Amino acid sequence: MTSDLLAAHRDRLDAALTAIRGRGYHSAFPESPSPRVYGETAAADGQAAFEAHLGTTYAVETPGARGTVVTEESPFGLKLDVSYPRTVEAGLDELLAASRQGLTAWRNAGIDGRTGVVLEILDRLHKRVFELANAVQHTSGQAFVMAFQAGGAHALDRALEAVAYAHEEMSRYPAEALWEKPAKGDPIRMQKNFTVTGRGVALVIGCNTFPTWNSWPGLFASLVTGNAVVVKPHPLAVLPLAITVEVCREVLAEGGFDMNLVTLAVERAGDGLAKPLATRPEVKLIDFTGGSEFGEWLEQNATQATVFTEKAGVNAVIIDSTDAFKALCGNLAFTLALYSGQMCTTTQNIFIPAGGIETDEGHKSFDEVGAGIAGALNKLLGDDARAVEILGGIVNNAVISRLDLAAEYGDVVLESRTIKHPAFPDAVVRTPLLVALEAKDTDVYGKECFGPVSFLVKTADTAESIALFRQTVTEGGAMTAGIYSTDAGILDQAREAALDSGVALSENLTGPVFVNQSAAFSDFHGTGANPAANATYTDGAYVASRFRVIQSRRHA
């Protein structure tokens, strides 16, 4: 069956392999939820499938579970009330023993066999993309279209990208070789075999804001390279990963493999399951997205495992000059507003010279630049019905607390306002806050303030802007960076600063591409070269340490 699965999905794999080698545009899963793409009933069917989960006990088994637990609350106010098997520390022996039982057969399936199974899983997840989009929307607070794209189609693209890299890295080595060493008389001959084998059990620790997009690359990179995977969702975003695990187990069982190669470990908030689970000797790989404190704890304490972390950062844009001021403001406004700034890639710090900048509309003072960005935000979000489809909902109360505190840090350039969601009256929706700071206020803008908060930092000149950018990224990390300048020399300086501090740079974005968005198969997400992340989605390094090549040899 596994060879048939690879044959069925070979075109998709080959196209992905071509894409990662060329880094051009490629998308394997349509990002538009239009009926013309997915069919007239797809949206309604997916919503009905999502709603069928509400108020039920999810039909997924977890070895060693102790009772059930309900943990999720929709940021839009919808009552979810889904129960899941509860994993506790006392059940980890049973869970991890069950995870390991199928490893031999999974290893023996070979590179192509495992790849076929995983590609089939991705295909079936795609068939449930509307159900997944609703689940992502109501656990993360993303607006529906964004949940469909980031939580569905784009997440599938990133997963496929990881699988393609894994297939390519595993396939570097021949399965067998005849070794001949010249000698007096007949050469010395050895027959050698090389087998790709997984490391053991992989642990995926999910996040609240992007439960699929951030979890799927590591999950499927580990699975396809021969490992078992334990998926531990964030307590507030379980359903998207429960659906994922269900599909994985279904396809594994159909292929004759142990379905416990993929398991779901759900905890009650405050249980603290991640620490004892992450430090178990059976766990050899860990993927984590979340705050710096726990990410660094994993790196320092889960020493038996290879740990991949995406943590907090202070993303920055430098404004030096522009020949498209209105478009600059519009581009930044969408960047700051999308999903209420609750993205690891959203710009937090905007460095602007105190003396202002030169533009196509003439000289603009620091205050006028701030007013331009604020005006673009007001225009973008002026209609509440449109605004909620960009902003989504606030994911948790901690974001509101940071938003309220941030207004006290400096001079408010644009106040955050509350918007009433027309479809979900209990949703918490807030527009971005802009606060002006001085360059000396590094204690404020030098650390992440996650949510709809951005700081306009007044610098002496662009040289200081670049220096502060370099300092904050080097010390605090960043996932993204941007520069606006009409001066080729300034652009060169910004590129050098970005290279030195290890962050991806976007230059003069004024069209429908935004600094906080990345394209699978072309853009790397994170670099692994600054404190915000120790790996990138996705490259050879992201997958290569998830497997080992074991040889056997004999005289030929």
C-alpha positions in Angstrom: 0.0 0.0 0.0 2.8 2.5 0.9 4.3 2.2 -2.6 0.9 2.9 -4.1 0.5 6.0 -1.9 3.8 7.4 -3.0 2.8 6.8 -6.7 -0.5 8.5 -6.1 1.2 11.6 -4.7 4.4 11.5 -6.7 3.6 14.6 -8.8 3.0 16.6 -5.7 6.3 15.5 -4.2 8.2 16.1 -7.4 6.8 19.6 -7.7 7.7 20.4 -4.1 11.3 19.1 -4.7 11.6 21.3 -7.7 10.3 24.3 -5.7 12.7 23.9 -2.8 15.7 23.8 -5.2 14.6 26.9 -7.2 12.9 28.9 -4.4 10.4 30.3 -6.9 6.6 30.6 -6.4 4.9 27.3 -5.7 1.7 26.4 -3.8 0.3 22.9 -3.7 -2.9 23.7 -1.9 -5.2 26.5 -3.1 -5.4 29.4 -0.6 -8.8 30.7 -1.7 -11.9 29.3 0.1 -14.0 30.1 -3.0 -16.7 27.7 -4.0 -15.2 27.8 -7.5 -12.1 26.2 -6.1 -13.5 23.8 -3.4 -17.0 23.2 -4.5 -20.4 24.7 -3.6 -20.9 22.8 -0.4 -17.4 22.6 0.9 -17.7 25.5 3.3 -21.0 24.4 4.8 -19.8 20.8 5.1 -16.7 21.9 6.9 -18.6 24.2 9.3 -21.0 21.3 10.0 -18.1 19.0 10.7 -16.6 21.5 13.1 -19.9 22.1 14.9 -20.4 18.3 15.3 -17.3 18.3 17.6 -18.9 20.9 20.0 -20.0 19.5 23.3 -18.7 16.1 22.6 -15.8 13.8 23.7 -13.3 13.7 20.9 -12.9 10.2 19.6 -9.1 9.8 19.8 -7.4 7.4 22.2 -4.3 8.3 24.2 -2.4 5.5 25.9 -2.0 6.2 29.6 -4.7 8.9 29.7 -6.5 9.6 33.0 -10.1 10.7 32.4 -10.9 13.6 30.2 -10.4 17.4 30.2 -12.1 20.4 28.6 -9.6 23.3 28.2 -10.6 25.5 25.2 -12.4 28.8 25.1 -13.1 30.5 21.8 -11.8 34.1 21.5 -15.1 34.7 19.6 -17.2 33.6 22.5 -18.5 30.4 20.9 -19.0 27.6 23.4 -16.7 24.7 22.4 -16.9 22.3 25.3 -14.9 19.5 23.7 -13.5 16.8 26.0 -10.2 15.1 25.3 -8.3 12.3 27.0 -6.2 13.9 29.7 -2.5 13.1 29.8 -0.8 13.4 33.2 2.8 12.7 34.3 1.7 9.4 35.9 0.7 8.1 32.5 3.9 9.0 30.6 5.4 5.5 30.9 2.5 4.0 29.2 2.2 6.7 26.5 5.9 6.6 25.6 6.0 2.8 25.6 3.1 2.7 23.2 4.7 5.4 21.0 7.8 3.2 20.6 6.1 -0.1 19.7 5.7 0.6 16.1 9.1 2.1 15.4 10.7 -1.0 13.8 8.0 -1.5 11.2 7.9 2.3 10.5 11.7 2.2 10.0 11.4 -0.8 7.7 8.8 0.9 5.6 11.8 2.8 4.1 12.1 6.3 2.8 9.5 6.0 0.0 7.1 4.0 2.1 7.0 6.6 4.9 6.9 9.5 2.4 3.8 8.0 0.8 2.0 7.6 4.1 2.8 11.2 5.1 1.7 12.6 1.7 -1.6 10.8 2.1 -2.0 12.3 5.5 -1.5 15.8 4.1 -4.0 15.0 1.3 -6.7 14.0 3.8 -6.0 17.0 6.0 -6.6 19.1 2.8 -9.9 17.4 2.3 -10.9 18.6 5.8 -9.5 22.1 5.3 -12.8 23.9 6.0 -13.3 22.0 9.2 -9.7 22.8 10.2 -10.2 26.5 9.4 -13.2 26.7 11.7 -11.2 24.9 14.4 -8.3 27.3 14.0 -10.5 30.3 14.0 -12.3 29.4 17.2 -9.2 28.5 19.1 -6.7 31.1 17.9 -8.9 34.1 17.2 -7.9 34.4 13.6 -10.5 35.7 11.2 -11.9 32.9 9.1 -10.1 33.6 5.8 -6.8 33.9 7.6 -7.5 30.7 9.5 -8.3 29.0 6.2 -5.0 30.2 4.7 -2.5 30.3 7.5 -4.2 27.4 9.4 -5.0 25.3 6.4 -3.5 25.9 2.9 -0.3 27.6 3.9 0.2 25.3 6.8 -0.1 22.3 4.4 2.4 24.0 2.1 4.9 24.4 4.9 4.4 20.8 6.0 4.9 19.6 2.4 8.0 21.7 2.2 9.4 20.0 5.3 8.6 16.6 3.9 10.3 17.5 0.6 13.5 18.6 2.4 13.4 15.4 4.5 12.9 13.2 1.4 15.8 14.9 -0.3 18.1 14.7 2.7 17.3 11.0 3.4 17.8 10.2 -0.3 21.3 11.5 -0.4 22.6 8.1 0.6 22.4 4.9 -1.4 20.6 1.9 0.1 23.5 -0.3 -0.7 27.0 -0.2 -2.2 29.8 -2.5 -3.3 33.1 -1.3 -1.8 36.3 -2.4 -3.6 39.8 -1.7 -2.4 42.6 -2.5 -4.8 45.0 -5.1 -3.4 47.6 -7.6 -4.7 45.6 -10.1 -6.6 41.9 -9.8 -6.2 40.5 -6.5 -4.7 39.0 -6.5 -1.2 35.3 -6.4 -1.6 32.7 -5.4 1.0 28.9 -5.3 0.5 27.5 -2.4 2.5 23.9 -1.4 3.3 22.8 2.0 4.6 19.5 2.4 6.4 17.8 5.6 7.4 16.5 5.3 11.0 14.6 7.7 13.2 15.9 9.0 16.5 13.0 7.7 18.6 10.1 9.7 20.0 9.6 13.3 18.9 7.6 15.9 20.9 5.7 18.7 19.3 4.6 21.5 21.7 1.9 23.5 20.1 1.1 27.2 20.4 -2.2 29.1 20.9 -1.9 31.5 18.0 -0.9 29.2 15.1 -1.7 25.7 16.2 -1.2 24.0 12.8 1.1 26.4 10.9 3.7 26.2 13.7 3.2 22.5 14.5 2.9 20.7 11.2 6.5 21.3 9.8 8.1 19.6 12.8 5.4 17.0 13.2 5.7 15.7 9.6 9.5 16.2 9.3 9.9 13.9 12.4 7.3 11.4 11.2 8.6 11.0 7.7 12.2 10.5 9.0 11.1 7.5 11.0 10.2 8.8 14.4 7.1 8.5 16.5 5.5 11.8 17.4 3.7 12.9 20.6 1.7 16.1 20.0 1.1 18.2 23.0 -1.2 21.1 22.1 -1.5 24.4 23.9 -4.5 23.9 26.3 -6.4 26.7 24.5 -5.9 25.3 21.0 -6.4 21.6 21.0 -9.0 20.9 18.4 -7.0 21.6 15.2 -4.2 19.3 16.5 -6.7 16.7 17.6 -8.1 16.6 14.0 -4.5 16.3 12.8 -3.7 13.4 15.1 -6.9 11.6 14.2 -6.0 11.8 10.5 -2.5 10.6 11.1 -3.6 7.6 13.1 -6.3 6.7 10.5 -3.8 6.6 7.6 -1.1 4.8 9.7 -3.6 2.1 10.7 -4.8 1.7 7.1 -1.1 1.2 6.0 -0.6 -1.6 8.5 1.4 0.6 11.0 0.8 1.1 14.7 -1.4 4.2 15.0 0.3 5.1 18.3 3.2 6.3 16.1 1.3 9.6 16.5 -0.5 10.4 19.8 -2.2 13.4 21.4 -1.2 14.5 24.9 -3.7 17.0 26.2 -3.2 18.7 29.6 -5.2 20.9 31.8 -3.9 24.5 31.9 -1.4 24.6 34.8 -0.6 20.9 34.8 2.9 21.6 33.7 3.1 18.5 31.6 5.6 19.8 29.1 8.6 19.8 31.4 8.5 16.1 32.6 7.5 15.0 29.1 10.3 17.0 27.4 13.0 15.6 29.7 12.1 11.9 29.3 15.0 9.9 27.9 12.8 8.4 25.2 12.2 11.9 23.7 14.9 12.7 21.2 13.4 15.6 19.2 11.4 18.6 20.4 9.7 21.3 18.4 8.5 24.3 20.4 6.8 27.6 19.5 6.2 30.1 22.3 7.8 32.4 24.8 11.5 32.8 25.3 11.5 31.7 28.9 10.3 28.2 28.3 12.1 27.9 25.0 15.4 28.6 26.7 14.4 26.2 29.5 14.0 23.5 26.9 17.3 24.3 25.3 19.1 24.2 28.6 17.3 21.2 30.3 16.1 18.8 27.6 19.7 17.9 26.9 18.9 14.3 25.7 17.0 15.8 22.7 17.7 17.9 19.7 15.5 21.0 20.4 14.0 23.3 17.7 12.6 26.5 19.1 10.8 29.5 17.8 10.6 32.2 20.6 9.9 35.8 21.1 11.6 38.6 19.2 11.6 42.3 18.5 10.8 42.8 14.8 11.8 46.1 13.4 11.4 48.4 10.4 13.7 51.3 9.6 12.3 54.3 7.8 14.9 56.5 6.1 13.2 57.8 3.0 10.6 56.8 0.4 9.3 57.6 -3.0 5.9 56.2 -2.2 4.8 57.6 1.2 1.1 56.8 0.9 1.9 53.2 -0.1 4.5 52.8 2.7 1.9 53.9 5.3 -0.7 51.5 3.8 1.6 48.6 3.7 2.7 49.1 7.3 -0.9 49.6 8.4 -1.9 46.2 7.1 1.2 44.7 8.7 0.3 46.0 12.1 -3.4 45.3 11.9 -3.3 41.7 10.6 -4.5 39.3 13.3 -4.2 42.2 15.8 -0.4 42.0 15.7 -0.6 38.5 17.3 2.1 37.1 14.9 5.7 36.3 15.7 6.5 38.2 12.5 4.6 41.5 13.2 6.6 44.7 13.3 7.0 46.1 16.8 9.6 48.8 16.5 9.6 51.4 13.7 12.8 53.5 13.8 12.3 57.0 12.4 14.8 59.9 12.5 13.9 62.8 14.7 14.5 65.2 11.8 12.0 63.3 9.6 12.4 61.8 6.2 12.3 62.7 2.5 9.3 61.5 0.5 7.6 61.8 -2.8 5.2 64.2 -1.0 8.1 66.4 0.3 9.8 66.3 3.7 7.8 64.6 6.5 8.6 65.3 10.1 8.7 62.5 12.7 5.2 63.4 13.8 3.9 63.5 10.2 5.3 60.0 9.5 3.5 58.8 12.7 0.3 60.6 11.6 0.6 59.0 8.1 0.7 55.5 9.6 -2.0 56.3 12.0 -4.2 57.7 9.2 -3.7 54.6 7.1 -4.7 52.4 10.0 -7.8 54.5 10.6 -8.7 54.2 6.9 -8.1 50.4 6.8 -10.1 49.8 10.0 -12.7 52.5 9.6 -15.5 50.1 8.8 -16.1 47.7 11.7 -17.4 44.9 9.5 -14.3 45.0 7.4 -12.0 45.6 10.3 -12.9 42.4 12.2 -12.0 40.3 9.1 -8.5 41.7 9.3 -8.1 42.0 13.1 -9.7 38.7 14.2 -10.1 38.4 18.0 -7.7 38.9 20.9 -6.4 35.4 21.7 -6.2 35.8 25.5 -6.3 38.2 28.4 -2.5 38.6 28.6 -2.6 40.4 25.3 -5.1 42.9 26.6 -3.0 43.5 29.8 0.1 44.3 27.7 -2.0 46.5 25.4 -3.4 48.5 28.3 0.0 48.9 29.9 1.8 50.0 26.7 -0.2 53.2 26.5 1.7 54.4 29.6 5.2 53.9 28.0 5.3 57.0 25.9 3.2 59.4 23.8 0.2 57.8 22.3 0.1 58.5 18.5 -2.9 56.3 17.9 -5.2 55.0 20.6 -6.5 51.4 20.5 -10.3 51.2 20.2 -12.7 48.4 20.9 -14.7 47.1 18.0 -18.0 45.1 18.3 -17.9 42.0 16.1 -21.1 41.9 14.1 -21.3 38.0 14.1 -19.8 37.3 17.5 -20.9 39.8 20.1 -18.7 38.3 22.8 -15.5 38.5 20.8 -12.8 40.8 22.1 -11.5 42.9 19.2 -9.0 45.8 19.5 -7.3 48.0 16.9 -3.5 48.6 17.1 -1.9 51.0 19.5 0.9 53.3 18.3 3.2 54.8 20.9 6.1 57.2 20.3 9.3 56.5 22.3 12.8 58.0 22.6 15.9 56.1 21.4 16.9 55.8 25.1 13.8 53.8 26.0 15.4 50.5 25.2 14.0 48.9 28.3 10.6 49.2 26.6 11.2 48.5 22.9 14.1 46.2 23.5 11.8 43.3 24.6 8.7 41.8 22.9 5.3 43.3 23.6 3.2 40.7 21.9 -0.1 41.9 20.5 -1.5 45.0 18.7 1.3 47.4 20.0 3.9 49.1 17.9 6.5 51.7 19.0 7.6 54.6 16.8 11.2 55.1 18.0 12.7 58.6 17.5 16.4 58.3 16.6 19.0 60.9 16.0 19.4 59.8 12.4 19.3 56.7 10.2 22.7 55.7 11.3 21.4 55.4 14.9 18.3 53.6 13.6 20.5 51.0 12.0 22.7 50.7 15.1 19.6 50.2 17.4 18.2 47.7 15.0 21.4 45.8 15.0 21.5 45.9 18.8 17.9 44.9 19.5 17.9 42.0 17.0 21.3 40.7 18.3 20.2 40.9 21.9 16.5 40.1 21.7 16.1 38.4 18.4 13.7 39.0 15.5 11.9 37.0 13.0 11.5 39.8 10.4 13.0 43.2 9.6 12.3 45.9 7.0 13.9 49.0 5.6 12.5 51.9 3.6 15.1 54.0 1.8 15.7 55.5 -1.7 19.5 55.6 -0.9 21.4 52.6 -2.2 24.1 53.2 0.4 21.6 53.0 3.2 20.1 49.8 1.8 23.6 48.3 1.7 24.1 49.2 5.4 20.8 47.7 6.3 21.6 44.5 4.5 24.9 44.2 6.3 23.2 44.9 9.6 20.6 42.2 8.9 23.3 39.7 7.9 25.4 40.5 11.0 22.4 40.1 13.3 20.9 37.1 11.4 17.5 38.3 10.4 15.6 38.2 7.1 15.2 41.7 5.5 12.4 43.1 3.4 13.1 46.3 1.4 10.7 49.0 0.4 7.5 47.0 0.6 4.7 49.1 -0.8 2.6 46.5 -2.6 0.5 43.4 -1.7 3.5 41.7 0.0 4.0 42.3 3.8 6.9 41.9 6.1 5.0 39.6 8.4 4.1 37.2 5.7 6.3 34.5 4.3 5.8 32.2 1.3 6.4 28.5 1.6 9.0 27.0 -0.7 10.6 30.4 -1.2 10.9 32.4 2.0 12.6 30.9 5.0 10.7 31.5 8.2 13.2 32.5 10.9 16.9 32.0 10.4 18.2 30.2 13.4 20.9 32.9 13.5 19.5 35.1 16.3 17.8 34.6 19.7 14.3 34.5 18.3 14.7 31.0 16.8 17.4 28.4 16.7 16.1 26.9 13.4 14.3 27.9 10.2 11.2 26.6 8.5 12.5 24.9 6.4 15.9 23.8 5.2 18.2 20.8 5.2 19.4 21.6 8.8 15.8 21.5 10.0 15.3 17.9 9.0 18.8 16.3 8.8 19.2 15.8 12.6 15.9 14.0 12.8 17.4 10.8 11.4 20.6 8.8 11.4 22.1 6.5 8.7 23.1 3.1 10.1 25.3 0.8 8.0 25.9 -2.9 8.0 28.7 -4.5 6.0 30.0 -8.0 5.0 32.6 -9.5 2.7 31.3 -9.7 -0.8 
